[in-house]
């Protein structure tokens, strides 16, 4: 049976995973901006390489994220 302490431990793991995910997304967004600014790669190519939608690439490049 799951205890309250188990639930707290899981909640902490989720918080840590969320922090890690946020940091990785930030790194990815920075890389998207660098690649778009320093190469002739198209938005579709960058989106495919980054595993995101073209709309996400456009949002990142515009500095809205």
OpenMM code with the backbone's topology and positions (N, CA, C; nanometers):
from openmm import Vec3, app, unit

residues = "UNK UNK UNK UNK UNK UNK UNK UNK UNK UNK UNK UNK UNK UNK UNK UNK UNK UNK UNK UNK UNK UNK UNK UNK UNK UNK UNK UNK UNK UNK UNK UNK UNK UNK UNK UNK UNK UNK UNK UNK UNK UNK UNK UNK UNK UNK UNK UNK UNK UNK UNK UNK UNK UNK UNK UNK UNK UNK UNK UNK UNK UNK UNK UNK UNK".split()
positions = [
    Vec3(0.0843, -0.1174, 0.0000),
    Vec3(0.0000, 0.0000, 0.0000),
    Vec3(0.0894, 0.1245, 0.0000),
    Vec3(0.0484, 0.2234, -0.0745),
    Vec3(0.1220, 0.3491, -0.0826),
    Vec3(0.0912, 0.4341, 0.0397),
    Vec3(0.1977, 0.4866, 0.0982),
    Vec3(0.1814, 0.5698, 0.2174),
    Vec3(0.1908, 0.7167, 0.1794),
    Vec3(0.1582, 0.7994, 0.2738),
    Vec3(0.1683, 0.9439, 0.2537),
    Vec3(0.3132, 0.9832, 0.2258),
    Vec3(0.4060, 0.9171, 0.2910),
    Vec3(0.5488, 0.9445, 0.2682),
    Vec3(0.5890, 0.9050, 0.1256),
    Vec3(0.5366, 0.7949, 0.0762),
    Vec3(0.5627, 0.7547, -0.0632),
    Vec3(0.5121, 0.8620, -0.1593),
    Vec3(0.3942, 0.9124, -0.1306),
    Vec3(0.3359, 1.0171, -0.2136),
    Vec3(0.4212, 1.1436, -0.2116),
    Vec3(0.4719, 1.1795, -0.0951),
    Vec3(0.5607, 1.2975, -0.0857),
    Vec3(0.6878, 1.2765, -0.1662),
    Vec3(0.7424, 1.1567, -0.1586),
    Vec3(0.8649, 1.1257, -0.2333),
    Vec3(0.8392, 1.1342, -0.3837),
    Vec3(0.7260, 1.0826, -0.4279),
    Vec3(0.6914, 1.0915, -0.5699),
    Vec3(0.6716, 1.2358, -0.6128),
    Vec3(0.6074, 1.3136, -0.5298),
    Vec3(0.5861, 1.4549, -0.5616),
    Vec3(0.7194, 1.5274, -0.5763),
    Vec3(0.8140, 1.4962, -0.4915),
    Vec3(0.9466, 1.5581, -0.5009),
    Vec3(1.0161, 1.5171, -0.6302),
    Vec3(1.0032, 1.3916, -0.6663),
    Vec3(1.0633, 1.3447, -0.7928),
    Vec3(1.0016, 1.4167, -0.9118),
    Vec3(0.8720, 1.4393, -0.9077),
    Vec3(0.8045, 1.5117, -1.0158),
    Vec3(0.8541, 1.6562, -1.0221),
    Vec3(0.8695, 1.7204, -0.9074),
    Vec3(0.9205, 1.8587, -0.9054),
    Vec3(1.0609, 1.8652, -0.9648),
    Vec3(1.1460, 1.7710, -0.9282),
    Vec3(1.2822, 1.7693, -0.9817),
    Vec3(1.2818, 1.7431, -1.1320),
    Vec3(1.1982, 1.6519, -1.1766),
    Vec3(1.1887, 1.6229, -1.3196),
    Vec3(1.1396, 1.7454, -1.3961),
    Vec3(1.0454, 1.8183, -1.3394),
    Vec3(0.9947, 1.9397, -1.4030),
    Vec3(1.1035, 2.0449, -1.4162),
    Vec3(1.1844, 2.0591, -1.3124),
    Vec3(1.2960, 2.1548, -1.3182),
    Vec3(1.3941, 2.1147, -1.4274),
    Vec3(1.4256, 1.9865, -1.4343),
    Vec3(1.5177, 1.9370, -1.5363),
    Vec3(1.4607, 1.9601, -1.6749),
    Vec3(1.3335, 1.9301, -1.6925),
    Vec3(1.2680, 1.9500, -1.8218),
    Vec3(1.2688, 2.0969, -1.8618),
    Vec3(1.2411, 2.1859, -1.7692),
    Vec3(1.2444, 2.3297, -1.7986),
    Vec3(1.3837, 2.3735, -1.8426),
    Vec3(1.4860, 2.3226, -1.7747),
    Vec3(1.6242, 2.3579, -1.8102),
    Vec3(1.6596, 2.3056, -1.9496),
    Vec3(1.6175, 2.1840, -1.9788),
    Vec3(1.6460, 2.1271, -2.1106),
    Vec3(1.5716, 2.2017, -2.2209),
    Vec3(1.4493, 2.2403, -2.1957),
    Vec3(1.3744, 2.3184, -2.2952),
    Vec3(1.4415, 2.4521, -2.3211),
    Vec3(1.4932, 2.5123, -2.2163),
    Vec3(1.5628, 2.6395, -2.2314),
    Vec3(1.6876, 2.6221, -2.3177),
    Vec3(1.7625, 2.5152, -2.2936),
    Vec3(1.8816, 2.4861, -2.3750),
    Vec3(1.8425, 2.4630, -2.5206),
    Vec3(1.7347, 2.3861, -2.5411),
    Vec3(1.6877, 2.3585, -2.6765),
    Vec3(1.6474, 2.4872, -2.7467),
    Vec3(1.5756, 2.5736, -2.6764),
    Vec3(1.5315, 2.6995, -2.7360),
    Vec3(1.6502, 2.7868, -2.7746),
    Vec3(1.7512, 2.7889, -2.6898),
    Vec3(1.8721, 2.8655, -2.7211),
    Vec3(1.9391, 2.8089, -2.8457),
    Vec3(1.9469, 2.6774, -2.8543),
    Vec3(2.0078, 2.6133, -2.9713),
    Vec3(1.9275, 2.6432, -3.0977),
    Vec3(1.7957, 2.6455, -3.0866),
    Vec3(1.7112, 2.6798, -3.2022),
    Vec3(1.7456, 2.8198, -3.2511),
    Vec3(1.7574, 2.9141, -3.1574),
    Vec3(1.7900, 3.0522, -3.1969),
    Vec3(1.9278, 3.0604, -3.2618),
    Vec3(2.0242, 2.9883, -3.2069),
    Vec3(2.1600, 2.9906, -3.2623),
    Vec3(2.1617, 2.9316, -3.4028),
    Vec3(2.0990, 2.8161, -3.4197),
    Vec3(2.0982, 2.7513, -3.5508),
    Vec3(2.0254, 2.8378, -3.6532),
    Vec3(1.9137, 2.8934, -3.6161),
    Vec3(1.8365, 2.9770, -3.7097),
    Vec3(1.9150, 3.1029, -3.7467),
    Vec3(1.9854, 3.1601, -3.6499),
    Vec3(2.0588, 3.2840, -3.6753),
    Vec3(2.1911, 3.2665, -3.7468),
    Vec3(2.2494, 3.1483, -3.7377),
    Vec3(2.3849, 3.1317, -3.7913),
    Vec3(2.3922, 3.0370, -3.9106),
    Vec3(2.2801, 2.9867, -3.9562),
    Vec3(2.2801, 2.8949, -4.0700),
    Vec3(2.1687, 2.9328, -4.1658),
    Vec3(2.1660, 2.8622, -4.2763),
    Vec3(2.0593, 2.8864, -4.3736),
    Vec3(1.9515, 2.7785, -4.3654),
    Vec3(1.9487, 2.7046, -4.2559),
    Vec3(1.8476, 2.5998, -4.2407),
    Vec3(1.7089, 2.6618, -4.2292),
    Vec3(1.6125, 2.5930, -4.2851),
    Vec3(1.4753, 2.6424, -4.2847),
    Vec3(1.4051, 2.6073, -4.1540),
    Vec3(1.2936, 2.6748, -4.1307),
    Vec3(1.2129, 2.6470, -4.0114),
    Vec3(1.1697, 2.5008, -4.0082),
    Vec3(1.1222, 2.4439, -4.1196),
    Vec3(1.0843, 2.3024, -4.1153),
    Vec3(1.2010, 2.2104, -4.0790),
    Vec3(1.3197, 2.2390, -4.1310),
    Vec3(1.4370, 2.1572, -4.0982),
    Vec3(1.4713, 2.1665, -3.9499),
    Vec3(1.4673, 2.2868, -3.8970),
    Vec3(1.4994, 2.3076, -3.7556),
    Vec3(1.3938, 2.2410, -3.6675),
    Vec3(1.2678, 2.2554, -3.7047),
    Vec3(1.1601, 2.1927, -3.6275),
    Vec3(1.1771, 2.0420, -3.6240),
    Vec3(1.2090, 1.9840, -3.7371),
    Vec3(1.2287, 1.8395, -3.7442),
    Vec3(1.3469, 1.7962, -3.6573),
    Vec3(1.4574, 1.8690, -3.6662),
    Vec3(1.5762, 1.8352, -3.5878),
    Vec3(1.5526, 1.8497, -3.4380),
    Vec3(1.4738, 1.9507, -3.4001),
    Vec3(1.4485, 1.9774, -3.2580),
    Vec3(1.3328, 1.8948, -3.2024),
    Vec3(1.2573, 1.8314, -3.2911),
    Vec3(1.1439, 1.7523, -3.2459),
    Vec3(1.0277, 1.8362, -3.1966),
    Vec3(1.0123, 1.9529, -3.2576),
    Vec3(0.9036, 2.0437, -3.2197),
    Vec3(0.8289, 2.0860, -3.3454),
    Vec3(0.7204, 2.1574, -3.3262),
    Vec3(0.6436, 2.2074, -3.4403),
    Vec3(0.7109, 2.3307, -3.5003),
    Vec3(0.6735, 2.3599, -3.6230),
    Vec3(0.7244, 2.4813, -3.6864),
    Vec3(0.6779, 2.6045, -3.6105),
    Vec3(0.5576, 2.5982, -3.5562),
    Vec3(0.5062, 2.7110, -3.4778),
    Vec3(0.5947, 2.7358, -3.3553),
    Vec3(0.6422, 2.6297, -3.2936),
    Vec3(0.7302, 2.6459, -3.1780),
    Vec3(0.8605, 2.7131, -3.2179),
    Vec3(0.9171, 2.6708, -3.3297),
    Vec3(1.0418, 2.7328, -3.3783),
    Vec3(1.0198, 2.8806, -3.4034),
    Vec3(0.9095, 2.9145, -3.4688),
    Vec3(0.8812, 3.0548, -3.4981),
    Vec3(0.8633, 3.1356, -3.3701),
    Vec3(0.7976, 3.0767, -3.2721),
    Vec3(0.7773, 3.1439, -3.1437),
    Vec3(0.9102, 3.1683, -3.0740),
    Vec3(0.9966, 3.0678, -3.0743),
    Vec3(1.1278, 3.0794, -3.0097),
    Vec3(1.2128, 3.1836, -3.0799),
    Vec3(1.2144, 3.1800, -3.2128),
    Vec3(1.2976, 3.2727, -3.2903),
    Vec3(1.2512, 3.4167, -3.2692),
    Vec3(1.1226, 3.4363, -3.2547),
    Vec3(1.0698, 3.5715, -3.2325),
    Vec3(1.0948, 3.6202, -3.0897),
    Vec3(1.1464, 3.5322, -3.0057),
    Vec3(1.1764, 3.5717, -2.8692),
    Vec3(1.0572, 3.5727, -2.7772),
    Vec3(0.9525, 3.5052, -2.8165),
    Vec3(0.8323, 3.5037, -2.7360),
    Vec3(0.8350, 3.3901, -2.6342),
    Vec3(0.9416, 3.3126, -2.6375),
    Vec3(0.9539, 3.2033, -2.5412),
    Vec3(1.0971, 3.1852, -2.5027),
] * unit.nanometer
topology = app.Topology()
chain = topology.addChain("A")
for resn in residues:
    res = topology.addResidue(resn, chain)
    for name in ("N", "CA", "C"):
        topology.addAtom(name, app.Element.getBySymbol(name[0]), res)
